[in-house]
């Protein structure tokens, strides 16, 4: 891992949760398999722009209910750099 980057589970009250939701949308925004248009500034902009949409609150509720689990590589500033999530159902996902 790069200096200051940690891989961890993101909880419902985690300050990394907004960026953990924004990063995958940016990563898959452009079609195809080439490098997309998003750069290092876009995650912070997406978090600021999406703060009022309720997505963070909905995901926090899903995490609390055990319906979604999120893991992320988080930088020293608390922003997610890459994210994975799953929706556990009994012993499968």
N, C-alpha and C positions, 0 to 999 in steps of 0.2 A: 504494500500500500504506500501511496505517496505520503510524505510528511503531513501530519495533521488530519489525515483522512481515516475515518474509522467505519467499519461495517457493523451495523447494528439494527435491531428491531426498532421500528418507529411506533410510538404509542399514541393514544388519542389526544393527549395534551402536549405532545412533542412539538417544539418550535420548527422542526424539520418537516412536519406533515404538509404544510402548504406547498413547499418545493417538491416534496415527494409525489404530490399529485400533478404538479405542473410539468416536471421533467419528462415523463413518458409521453404526454401529449405533444411536447415539442419534438421529442425524438422520432415520433412516428407521423409528424405533420406532413412531411413531404413524401410523395409516392416513390416507389422504387427502392433500390438498395444503395444508392449513392449517398454521399454526405449531404445532409440537409442544410437549409439556410440558417438555422438557429445557431447562435454562438454563445459565448460566455455571459453576455448581458441578458439574454432572453429569459432565463429562468427567474431572475429577480423581477423583471418586468411582468412576467406572467403571474407571479405571486401577487404583486401589487394590483394588477388588473383584475384578478379573480377573487379578491378578498371578500367581495360582497355577494358572490353567487351561491353561497351555502354549501359548496362541495366539501369544504373542510369539515364543517359541522356534520354533514351526512356521513362522511368517511369515519370521523371520530366515533359516531354512534355505531357504525358497523364494526369497528375495532373493539369497542366496549362490549358489544354483543357477541363477539367471537366469530363474526361472519367474514372478516377479512383480516389478513396479516400482511404487514408491509415490512420489508427489509430494505435498507438503503446504505450506500456509501455516502457518508456525510463529511463535508469539509470542516475546517476549524471555525468557520463562521456560522455553522449550523444549517447550511444549505445542502440539499441532496444533489449528488452528482450522477448517480444512477440508482435505479429502483427496481425491485421485484415485488410482486404481491400475489397472494393466492387466497382463494375462498375455500377454507376447509369444510368438508362435509364428512363427518365421522372420521374414517381413517384414510380418506382420499382427498384430493384437491382438484 
